[in-house]
Amino acid sequence: MPGKDGSMDKHCRTSQVVVEKLAGYIETDKCVKACGVDRDAVGISSDAFLEPHFLKNTCTADCYEKCPNLVEPYFNLAAGEGVFLPYLCRDSVRNLTVT
């Protein structure tokens, strides 16, 4: 809830959802940089799929293959939107090389 001055405090907390292979996993600074994410960001949105910088960073081998804690939520979000993230990455690479 915003404070009287309009500022918003951020609090870290865990959810009741646990993914067995990723439980207790904290993303490395290397992955944060490779995937181009911001630790201060709150939540994710399928709007990210329309952002060229998102695809450029997420679809790199350094991010996609080495940072499952960051990629998996977007993979699942894409699936919920009827999109297969590997195809989206493949197509974005094609579009970048054609233009």
C-alpha positions as CSV (number, residue, x, y, z in Angstrom):
1,M,0.0,0.0,0.0
2,P,1.4,3.4,-0.9
3,G,2.6,5.6,1.9
4,K,1.3,9.2,2.5
5,D,4.1,10.6,0.3
6,G,3.2,8.2,-2.5
7,S,6.2,6.0,-2.0
8,M,5.9,2.2,-2.1
9,D,7.7,0.0,0.2
10,K,8.8,-3.4,-1.2
11,H,8.9,-6.4,1.0
12,C,10.3,-9.8,0.0
13,R,8.3,-12.8,0.9
14,T,7.8,-16.3,-0.3
15,S,4.7,-17.8,-1.7
16,Q,3.1,-21.2,-0.8
17,V,4.0,-22.5,-4.3
18,V,7.2,-24.5,-4.4
19,V,8.8,-25.9,-7.5
20,E,10.9,-28.8,-6.3
21,K,13.9,-28.4,-8.5
22,L,14.1,-24.6,-7.9
23,A,13.2,-24.4,-4.2
24,G,15.5,-22.1,-2.3
25,Y,17.1,-20.9,-5.5
26,I,18.1,-17.2,-5.7
27,E,19.1,-15.9,-9.1
28,T,22.7,-14.9,-9.6
29,D,23.8,-11.4,-10.6
30,K,25.2,-13.1,-13.8
31,C,21.7,-14.3,-14.7
32,V,20.1,-11.0,-13.8
33,K,22.5,-9.3,-16.2
34,A,22.3,-11.9,-19.0
35,C,18.5,-11.8,-19.0
36,G,18.3,-8.1,-18.7
37,V,15.9,-8.1,-15.7
38,D,15.7,-5.7,-12.8
39,R,15.6,-7.0,-9.3
40,D,13.3,-4.1,-8.3
41,A,10.7,-5.1,-10.8
42,V,7.4,-6.4,-9.3
43,G,5.4,-9.0,-11.3
44,I,5.6,-10.1,-14.9
45,S,3.3,-9.5,-17.8
46,S,2.8,-11.0,-21.3
47,D,3.4,-7.4,-22.6
48,A,7.1,-8.3,-22.3
49,F,6.7,-10.5,-25.3
50,L,6.2,-7.4,-27.4
51,E,9.4,-5.7,-26.2
52,P,12.4,-6.3,-28.5
53,H,14.9,-6.0,-25.6
54,F,13.0,-8.7,-23.7
55,L,13.3,-11.2,-26.5
56,K,16.9,-10.1,-27.3
57,N,18.0,-10.8,-23.7
58,T,15.8,-13.8,-22.8
59,C,16.4,-15.7,-25.9
60,T,20.2,-15.7,-25.6
61,A,21.9,-18.9,-24.6
62,D,23.3,-17.2,-21.5
63,C,19.8,-16.5,-20.3
64,Y,17.6,-19.1,-21.8
65,E,19.8,-22.1,-21.2
66,K,21.5,-21.1,-17.9
67,C,18.9,-19.2,-16.0
68,P,15.8,-21.4,-15.5
69,N,14.5,-19.5,-12.5
70,L,14.1,-16.4,-14.7
71,V,13.0,-18.1,-17.9
72,E,10.5,-20.6,-16.5
73,P,7.9,-18.1,-15.3
74,Y,7.9,-16.5,-18.8
75,F,7.7,-19.9,-20.4
76,N,4.6,-20.7,-18.4
77,L,3.1,-17.2,-19.0
78,A,3.7,-17.6,-22.8
79,A,2.0,-21.1,-22.7
80,G,-1.0,-19.5,-20.9
81,E,-1.2,-17.0,-23.8
82,G,-1.0,-19.9,-26.3
83,V,2.6,-19.2,-27.3
84,F,5.5,-21.6,-27.2
85,L,8.5,-19.5,-26.0
86,P,11.1,-21.4,-27.9
87,Y,9.2,-20.6,-31.2
88,L,8.9,-17.0,-30.2
89,C,12.7,-16.9,-29.6
90,R,13.3,-18.7,-32.9
91,D,11.1,-16.3,-34.8
92,S,12.6,-13.2,-33.1
93,V,16.1,-14.3,-34.1
94,R,14.8,-14.7,-37.7
95,N,13.3,-11.3,-37.7
96,L,16.4,-9.7,-36.3
97,T,18.6,-11.2,-39.0
98,V,16.2,-10.3,-41.8
99,T,15.8,-6.6,-41.0
